């Protein structure tokens, strides 16, 4: 999947056709390619449009009888629940942030570019405290 501008494609993009119609200021509409193949294009455009977001695409594909007909169970599971690189990176960041919020100091392991041995760094994390002055409008 090449990316030429705008938002990057999500991993379910090969199974949808992104339309130029905008659902809101940020997101475009999409239609399932399995629905286009099974139904006529015009019928699919009338009945199977959803927001082109990974979560919305996944919900549509899980419910679509046309997607179920086109792909066998193993293929569907791989498509819907397979490797999700975007989530793996997000989960790593979330777990580090969760660990950091549990204590005021955390240890992180990083590798040095000059050495192949991991080194441990201790980072002091200070919680942000908001006061009335932080929330007042200027």
Secondary structure, 3 states (H helix, E strand, C coil): CCCCCCCCCCCCHHHEEEEEEECCCCCEEEEEHHHHHHCCHHHHHHHCEEECCHHHHHHHHHHCHHHHHHCCHHHHHHHHHCCCHHHHHHHHHHHHHHHHHHCCEEEEEEECCCCCCEEEEEEECCCCCCCHHHHCCC
